[in-house]
């Protein structure tokens, strides 16, 4: 039996990178997958890859800065598949690299509207459904920089620390009600987002892997498998925890 057999999974930001890899991995693990994103063409590409695993899936175009879109995303999941067993709140954006006093306030506000407010709203509507079912598992995508500091990216890092606060507090709110809430904290991963970060740092994506003890960049599928585990019954006694998947970076 596949580890997510019979479950319905929701992935935000599923049109590329870690979100796409996780949506595919959830399908391969036996789940029916609903995933969101803002780009139709990339959404159809992800859907085709999920269907190659033999899984059913649904792409919903959504903007994580809009509450109505988030509510509709969860409602469409229930209307299509009747329940919501697990969710990976992955959608997010980056800040440009500047010292704090040079960070544009408009960029700060936009980042927080998606990375923090959007994730909060995803949890709100997901949890409402899971409470009605009496069970569920949520994984939030934070970052290794949700556990440590790092120069030049203060708004992004603040948002990822906030994700950890939401994760831990919500896990305590619902631990007795059958809902587990954890976070995955990726290190440098080969994604379009990492390409942008590396470019701002005057480096390359592959070179970013040199900061880890493993001396290599991680792959989106390596994060996806951890998310699948945390969503599965194999992780039934884990809640409120960060799980760093970072090649040993935070162990140094």
N, C-alpha and C positions, 0 to 999 in steps of 0.2 A: 504494500500500500504506500502511495506517495505521501509525503509528510504534511501536505496541505490538502489532501483529498477531501472533497466535499465542502471546502471552505470558499467563501467569497472575499476577495481581497481588493483593496483600493490603494492606488498609488498616485500621488500628486507629482507633477513635474516628470511625467513618464515618457516624454518624447525624445530624450537623449540621456547620455551619461549614466549615472548611477540609477536614476529613475527608470530608464529604459531597461537596463540590465536586470533590475529587480522585478519589473513587471514580467519579463520573460522568464526569470527564474521561478516566480510564483506560479506561472502557468505550467512550467515543467514539473513543479512540485504538486500539481493536481488542482490548483485553485481556479475558479472563475475570476477573471481579472477585469476591473474597471480602472482606467487610468486617465489622467487629465493632462492638459498642456495648452499652450496658446497657439501652436502651429499645426494646421490641418495636415499638411503634407508629411511632416515628421510623425504625426499621430497615426496616419495610415501605415507608415513604414513600421512603426512599433507594433501595430495591430497584426500586420502580416507575420512578423517574427514570433509573436505570441501564438498565433494560430498554427505555426509550424510545429509547435510543441504538442499540438492536439487539444489545446485549451480553448474555451470560449472566452471572448473578451469584448469590451465596449470602450471606445474612446469618447470622452466628453470634453469639448473645448471649454476651458475655464480660465478665469483670471483670478489668481489668489489674492489680489488686492480688493476684490469685490465680494462682500458678504453674500449677496444674492447668488452669485456663481457657486460659491462654496456650499451653500445650503442646497442648491439645485443639484450639485454633483452627488451629494449623499442621497438626496431623494431619488435621483435617477438610478442610483445603485440599487436601492431597495425596490423601486418599481420594476426593475429588470430582473433581479435575482432573488429578491425576497428577504435578504438579510445582509449583514456586514460583519464578518468574523474578524478581519484584521485590516489594518491600515498602515501605510508607510507615508508619513508626511515629509516629503522630500523637496518640494518646490522651494526655491530660494534664489536670491541674486547676490552679487558681490558688491563691495565698495571699491572705489579706486584707491590707489596707494598714496596716502599723504599723511603727514603728522596731523594730530587731532585738530590743531588750530587752523589748519588749511582745508579741513573737510567741508565740502559744500552742504549746507543745511538741507537743500532740496534733495540731494542724494541720500542723506541720512533718513529723511522722512520716507522716501520711496522704499528704501531698504527695509525699514522697520515695518512698513505697511504689509510687506510680503513675508519676510523672514520671521517676524514676531506676531503681528496682528493676524496675518493670514493663517499661520500655523495654529494660533490660539483658536480661531474660528473653525478650522478643520477639526480640532480636538472637540470643540463644543458640540458640533453636530454629529460627529462620529460617536461620541460618548452617549449622547441622547439615544441614539439607536441601540447601542450596545447595552445600555441600562434596560431597555425594553426587552432585550433578549436574555439578559442575565449573564452575559459573557462577552469577551472580545480581547483583542491584543492590538496595541498601537505601538509603532516604532517611529520616533522622530529623528530626522537627520540633523544632527548637530555638527560637530567637527572636532578635531583635536584642539583647535583654538577655542572651543567651548570649554576646555579644561585648563588652558594655560593662556598667557598673554603672548602677543606677537607685535612687533613694531609696524606702524604705517597703515593698519587696517582696523582702527578702533571701532568704527560703527559695525562692521561685519562681526568682529569678535564680540562686541557687546550683545549683538543679536543672538549669537550662538551660545553665549553664557546664559542668556535669558531662556533659550530653548531648554537648557538643562534645568533651570529653575522650574519651568512649567512641567517638565517631565517628572521631576522628583515630587513636586507638590501634588500634581494630579494623580500620580501613582498612589500616594497616601490617601487621597480622597476616595479612591474606588477600589482599593485592595480587597475590601470585604465584599465587594459586589461583583466579583468575577471578571474584572477588567484589569489587565496588566498593561503597563505603560513604561517603555524603556527608550533609550536613545542609542543610536550608533554614531561613532565619532571617527569619521574617516581621516586618515592622513593624506599625503599627496597621492591623488588618483588620476589616471590618464583620462581626462574628460575635457570637453571644450572650455569649461570654466577654469580648469587648471592651466590650459594654454594661455588664457587671458592673464591669470595671476603671474605666470612665469614671464610673460612678455613685459608686464609692468615692472618686474624685478630685474629685467635685463638678462633673463636666463631662458632655458628651454624646459619643456615639461619633463623630459627624461632626466635632465640635470637636477630637477627638484627632488628626485628620488634619492639623491646623494645625501640628503639631510637625515635619512633614516639609517638605523643600524643595519638593516638588510641591504642598503645601498641600491635600492631600485624603486621605481614608481609602482604603485598599486594599480590593479585593474578593477573596473566597475563590477565585474562578476564576483570579485572577492568581497566586496561590500554586500552585494545582493545575497550571497549565501548566508551571511550573518543575519541579515534582515529576515530571510525565510526561517531560519532557526528561531529567532526571537518571536516570530509570529506563530510558531508551531507549538503543539502540546509538549514537545521535548523541552521547552523552556517554561514549563508550567509553574515553577517556583522562583521565577526571576521577575522582579518588578522594581521600578524606580532606579534603574542602573544605567550608567554610561558604559558602552563597550567600545573601547578604542581599537580600531582596525587600522594600524598606522605603521607597520613595519618596525615597531619598537620605539618609535620617536618619543613618546611620552614616558618611556622607561628610563631615558637617559637623564 
